[in-house]
Amino acid sequence: MVYVDPLMNCIPNSHWKWTRSCHLFADTVEELHAFAQRIGMRRAWFQAHKKLPHYDLNESRRAAAVLNGAKEVDRKFLVEFMRRKNDEACAGSG
């Protein structure tokens, strides 16, 4: 499953010109990349953060993600998702 969290205000910088953004993330990195490609994201935009591999989305990309089947989730879900993935990683390394 692929997910998007709510848009939040952010500060534009040299790499990001928008004032609102959110995260596109998924149960697997493979699923995330395939979905991102379908909505026109470049692989170079992927952020391989250990706790949450994701793509940042602006408002229009978020709308495209939802139209293409991404599940809208809240911040609580995002935190629980990251906690679960961390627990899985710890269990797998022991």
Summary of the structure (lengths in Angstrom):
residues: 94
radius of gyration: 13.3
end to end distance: 26.6
largest distance: 42.0
contacts: 241
relative contact order: 0.22
helix: 44%
strand: 22%
